[in-house]
Amino acid sequence: MGGDHGPSVTIPAALAFLKQEPEAELILVGLEDQVRAELKKHHAAENPRLSIQHASEVVAMDDPVEVALRRKKDSSMRVAIEQVKAGNAAVCVSAGNTGALMAISRYVLKTMADVDRPAICSILPNVKGRPTYMLDLGANVDCEPHHLHQFAIMGAVLFEAMEHRRPSIGLLNVGTEEIKGNEVVKATATLLRADHERGKLNFHGNVEGNDIFKGTVDVVVCDGFVGNVTLKAIEGLSRFVKATLMETTLSKLGALIARKSLKKLNPESYNGAGLLGLKGLVFKSHGGANAYAYEWAIRRAFDAAKYNVQDQLSTMIHELMPQSPDPEAPGSTLQQAKQ
């Protein structure tokens, strides 16, 4: 029911996905009458691999978090997440209100042991033809070093589970030199270098914004404020480039010739971000996603379940995650950086 379009997008995406994955089964959560009406339009009312779970309420895109969490207890978002908690579903996918999705997910599923804050992780293309994983993309705008350290660990585990190789990790900064950045970033780099020296993580060092698309590292770590601004700027640039190419007949001809390469600029192909650090898998789609983009979000969620990302996250986080320190305690990394 979520996102800007609801069932008119999510159901066609679900049906297209099922055609590609004959072993998958989907639970459609929402207002049952609307869901059935949309399925009927697509002649899929009797699809044996689709079931409907009724929910009497819907979280609006502009609903405050407290409304979604405390007043709409039978929302499609909450009921969907409860399916994961109950073991009826391996993963939840939603295009709804991001703040509400994170809040309800934390309340219903809880966070993993040793994880202070869940983070939003998505993938971006790079010139090497491989994905760049980036987190946090908006869940946590104010972070301490141990939070960014946890994000690095969770991003590394997700990448290794999905891509089947050990990733390199970069810390997004205003320069690659160790002396660059604010106190939080410098202190985080100290923690990651220590992990690198122990062989726990493959920390490349500081990276800049242009390294994201160079493919300099596999996982880029930043706080949610920086990550969300970066992501929205990337999406805006992509749409600007496509609009520019449609301005004249000649530019349209050039776009036609280069259409295969230009597909790399399509943000719809990279839709679907994981909410990492929860006791259950939840994936977030862009609210404005079309059916093609939403199908990609379902695909990423399915792959995460297929490759047992949740079990791997739980195991590796337990092994790698240090206990959360008091960032202001004497002798803490942040205090040392301030001194």
VOKOL-695665 format. One line per 3 residues: number of its first residue (from 1); their letters; for each residue x, y, z of C-alpha. Coordinates in Angstrom, 1 decimal. Layout:
REM VOKOL-695665
NUM> A> X,Y,Z  ...
END
This chain:
REM VOKOL-695665
1> MGG> 0.0,0.0,0.0  3.0,2.3,0.5  4.9,4.7,-1.7
4> DHG> 3.4,7.3,-4.0  1.4,4.8,-6.1  0.4,1.8,-3.9
7> PSV> -1.0,-1.4,-5.4  -0.9,0.0,-9.0  2.9,-0.3,-8.8
10> TIP> 3.6,-2.9,-6.2  1.3,-5.6,-7.6  2.5,-5.5,-11.2
13> AAL> 6.1,-5.5,-9.8  5.2,-8.6,-7.7  3.7,-10.4,-10.6
16> AFL> 6.7,-9.6,-12.8  9.1,-10.9,-10.1  7.2,-14.1,-9.7
19> KQE> 7.6,-14.9,-13.4  11.4,-14.7,-12.9  11.5,-16.6,-9.7
22> PEA> 9.4,-19.8,-9.9  10.3,-20.8,-6.3  9.3,-17.5,-4.7
25> ELI> 6.1,-16.9,-2.8  4.8,-13.5,-1.9  2.4,-12.2,0.8
28> LVG> 0.6,-9.0,-0.3  -0.2,-7.0,2.8  -2.8,-4.2,2.7
31> LED> -6.5,-3.3,2.3  -7.8,-6.6,0.9  -10.5,-5.2,-1.4
34> QVR> -8.0,-2.9,-3.1  -5.4,-5.7,-3.4  -7.9,-8.1,-4.9
37> AEL> -9.2,-5.5,-7.3  -5.7,-4.8,-8.6  -5.0,-8.5,-8.9
40> KKH> -8.2,-9.0,-10.9  -7.0,-6.3,-13.4  -4.0,-8.4,-14.1
43> HAA> -5.9,-11.7,-14.2  -3.9,-12.9,-11.3  -6.6,-13.3,-8.6
46> ENP> -6.0,-17.1,-8.4  -2.2,-17.1,-8.5  -1.2,-20.0,-6.1
49> RLS> 2.1,-18.3,-5.1  0.3,-15.1,-3.9  -1.5,-14.8,-0.6
52> IQH> -3.2,-11.7,0.9  -2.8,-10.6,4.5  -5.5,-7.9,5.3
55> ASE> -4.5,-4.8,7.1  -7.1,-2.2,7.9  -4.9,0.9,8.0
58> VVA> -2.2,2.6,5.8  0.7,4.7,6.9  0.7,7.8,4.7
61> MDD> 3.9,9.2,3.3  3.5,12.4,5.4  2.4,10.7,8.7
64> PVE> 4.6,11.6,11.7  6.5,8.6,13.1  4.4,8.7,16.4
67> VAL> 1.2,8.4,14.4  2.5,5.4,12.5  3.9,3.7,15.6
70> RRK> 1.3,4.4,18.2  -2.0,5.0,16.4  -2.0,2.9,13.3
73> KDS> -1.3,-0.5,14.9  -3.0,-2.4,12.1  -1.2,-0.6,9.3
76> SMR> 0.0,-2.6,6.2  3.6,-1.6,7.1  3.3,-3.0,10.7
79> VAI> 1.5,-6.1,9.7  4.1,-6.9,7.0  6.9,-6.5,9.5
82> EQV> 5.1,-8.7,12.0  5.0,-11.4,9.3  8.8,-11.4,9.4
85> KAG> 8.8,-11.6,13.2  6.4,-14.5,13.2  8.4,-16.4,10.7
88> NAA> 5.7,-16.3,8.0  8.0,-14.3,5.7  11.8,-14.2,5.3
91> VCV> 11.9,-10.5,4.4  9.6,-7.5,4.2  9.7,-5.0,1.3
94> SAG> 8.0,-1.5,1.6  8.0,1.7,-0.4  6.4,3.6,2.5
97> NTG> 7.4,6.3,4.8  11.1,5.7,5.6  11.0,7.2,9.1
100> ALM> 7.9,5.1,10.0  9.4,2.0,8.4  12.6,2.3,10.5
103> AIS> 10.7,3.1,13.7  8.2,0.3,13.4  10.9,-2.2,12.3
106> RYV> 13.0,-1.3,15.4  9.9,-1.6,17.7  8.6,-4.9,16.3
109> LKT> 11.9,-6.7,15.4  14.3,-5.0,17.8  18.0,-4.5,17.0
112> MAD> 20.6,-7.2,17.0  22.8,-7.7,20.0  25.7,-5.2,20.1
115> VDR> 24.1,-3.0,17.4  23.1,0.5,18.6  21.4,1.8,15.5
118> PAI> 20.2,0.1,12.3  21.5,1.7,9.1  20.1,2.0,5.5
121> CSI> 22.4,0.4,2.9  21.9,0.5,-0.8  24.1,0.0,-3.9
124> LPN> 25.3,2.3,-6.6  27.1,1.6,-10.0  30.7,2.3,-10.7
127> VKG> 32.9,2.3,-13.7  34.3,-1.1,-13.0  30.9,-2.6,-13.6
130> RPT> 30.6,-3.8,-10.0  28.3,-2.5,-7.2  29.4,0.0,-4.6
133> YML> 27.5,-0.5,-1.3  26.9,2.7,0.7  25.6,3.3,4.2
136> DLG> 24.1,5.0,6.1  21.7,6.7,3.7  19.4,8.5,6.1
139> ANV> 18.5,6.5,9.2  21.0,8.3,11.5  21.9,11.9,10.9
142> DCE> 24.0,12.4,14.1  26.6,9.7,14.7  29.5,8.9,17.0
145> PHH> 32.6,7.0,15.9  31.3,3.7,17.3  28.1,4.0,15.2
148> LHQ> 30.1,4.5,12.0  32.3,1.6,13.0  29.2,-0.6,13.3
151> FAI> 28.0,0.6,9.9  31.3,-0.5,8.4  31.0,-4.0,9.9
154> MGA> 27.4,-4.4,8.8  28.1,-3.1,5.3  31.1,-5.5,5.0
157> VLF> 29.0,-8.5,6.1  26.2,-7.7,3.6  28.6,-7.2,0.7
160> EAM> 30.4,-10.5,1.4  27.1,-12.4,1.7  25.7,-10.9,-1.5
163> EHR> 28.8,-10.6,-3.7  30.7,-13.6,-2.3  34.0,-11.9,-1.8
166> RPS> 35.7,-9.9,0.9  35.1,-6.1,0.4  37.4,-3.1,0.8
169> IGL> 35.9,-0.4,3.0  36.3,3.4,2.6  35.3,6.2,5.0
172> LNV> 33.7,9.1,3.1  35.6,12.3,3.9  36.6,15.6,2.5
175> GTE> 40.0,14.3,1.6  42.0,11.1,1.5  44.7,12.2,4.0
178> EIK> 44.5,11.0,7.5  44.5,14.6,8.9  41.3,15.5,7.0
181> GNE> 37.8,15.5,8.3  36.0,16.2,11.6  36.7,14.6,14.9
184> VVK> 34.1,11.9,14.5  35.5,10.8,11.1  39.1,10.8,12.4
187> ATA> 38.1,8.7,15.4  36.2,6.3,13.2  39.3,5.9,11.0
190> TLL> 41.3,5.0,14.0  38.9,2.2,14.9  38.8,0.9,11.4
193> RAD> 42.6,0.9,11.0  42.8,-1.1,14.2  40.4,-3.7,12.7
196> HER> 42.5,-3.7,9.5  45.7,-4.4,11.4  44.1,-7.3,13.2
199> GKL> 42.9,-8.7,9.8  39.2,-8.3,10.8  38.3,-5.7,8.1
202> NFH> 39.9,-4.6,4.8  40.0,-0.9,5.5  41.2,1.1,2.5
205> GNV> 41.2,4.5,4.2  39.5,7.8,3.5  37.7,8.2,0.2
208> EGN> 36.1,11.2,-1.5  32.7,11.6,-3.2  34.2,10.9,-6.7
211> DIF> 35.5,7.5,-5.4  32.0,6.2,-5.2  31.7,5.9,-8.9
214> KGT> 35.3,5.1,-9.5  34.8,1.8,-7.6  37.8,2.7,-5.4
217> VDV> 36.3,0.6,-2.6  33.4,-1.8,-2.3  31.7,-0.3,0.8
220> VVC> 31.5,3.4,1.5  30.7,4.4,5.1  29.2,7.8,6.2
223> DGF> 26.6,9.2,8.5  23.0,9.3,7.4  23.0,13.1,6.8
226> VGN> 25.9,12.9,4.3  24.6,9.7,2.8  21.1,10.9,2.1
229> VTL> 22.2,14.2,0.7  24.7,12.3,-1.6  22.0,9.9,-2.7
232> KAI> 19.5,12.6,-3.6  22.1,14.6,-5.4  23.0,11.5,-7.5
235> EGL> 19.4,10.8,-8.3  18.9,14.4,-9.4  22.0,14.4,-11.6
238> SRF> 20.8,11.2,-13.3  17.5,12.7,-14.1  19.1,15.9,-15.3
241> VKA> 21.4,14.0,-17.7  18.4,12.1,-19.1  16.4,15.2,-19.5
244> TLM> 19.3,17.0,-21.3  19.6,14.1,-23.7  15.9,14.5,-24.7
247> ETT> 16.2,18.2,-25.6  17.0,18.0,-29.3  16.7,15.5,-32.1
250> LSK> 20.4,15.2,-32.3  20.8,14.6,-28.6  18.0,12.0,-28.8
253> LGA> 19.9,10.3,-31.6  23.0,10.2,-29.5  21.1,8.8,-26.5
256> LIA> 19.7,6.1,-28.8  23.1,5.1,-29.9  24.4,5.1,-26.3
259> RKS> 21.3,3.6,-24.7  23.1,0.5,-23.5  25.7,2.5,-21.7
262> LKK> 23.2,5.0,-20.4  21.3,2.2,-18.5  24.1,2.5,-15.9
265> LNP> 22.7,5.9,-15.1  19.2,4.6,-14.4  18.6,4.8,-10.6
268> ESY> 15.6,2.5,-11.0  18.0,-0.4,-11.5  19.5,0.1,-8.1
271> NGA> 16.3,0.4,-6.1  16.1,-1.5,-2.8  18.0,-0.6,0.4
274> GLL> 18.5,-2.9,3.3  17.8,-1.9,6.9  20.8,-3.5,8.6
277> GLK> 21.1,-4.4,12.2  17.6,-5.6,12.9  16.5,-9.1,14.1
280> GLV> 14.9,-9.6,10.7  15.3,-8.5,7.1  13.5,-5.4,5.9
283> FKS> 14.1,-3.6,2.5  13.1,-0.1,1.6  12.1,0.9,-1.9
286> HGG> 12.0,4.5,-3.1  8.5,6.0,-2.5  8.3,7.2,-6.1
289> ANA> 9.4,3.9,-7.6  7.7,2.6,-10.7  6.9,-1.1,-11.2
292> YAY> 10.3,-1.8,-12.8  12.2,-0.2,-9.9  10.0,-1.9,-7.3
295> EWA> 10.6,-5.2,-8.9  14.3,-4.6,-8.3  13.6,-3.9,-4.6
298> IRR> 11.8,-7.3,-4.3  14.8,-8.9,-6.2  17.3,-7.5,-3.7
301> AFD> 15.2,-8.6,-0.7  14.8,-12.1,-2.2  18.5,-12.4,-2.8
304> AAK> 19.3,-11.4,0.8  16.9,-14.1,2.1  18.3,-16.6,-0.4
307> YNV> 21.9,-16.1,0.7  21.0,-16.2,4.4  22.2,-12.6,4.9
310> QDQ> 20.4,-12.4,8.3  22.3,-15.4,9.7  25.6,-14.2,8.4
313> LST> 25.0,-10.7,9.8  24.2,-12.2,13.2  27.3,-14.4,13.3
316> MIH> 29.8,-11.8,12.0  28.4,-8.9,14.0  28.8,-11.1,17.1
319> ELM> 32.4,-11.8,16.2  33.4,-8.4,15.0  31.3,-5.9,16.9
322> PQS> 33.0,-4.3,19.9  30.8,-3.3,22.9  29.5,0.2,22.5
325> PDP> 31.7,2.6,24.5  30.6,5.7,26.1  31.9,8.2,23.5
328> EAP> 32.6,10.8,26.2  34.2,8.5,28.7  37.9,9.2,29.6
331> GST> 40.2,7.4,27.3  37.5,7.0,24.6  38.6,7.4,21.0
334> LQQ> 36.5,10.6,20.6  38.0,12.1,23.7  41.5,11.2,22.5
337> AKQ> 40.7,12.9,19.1  39.5,16.0,21.0  42.7,16.1,23.0
END
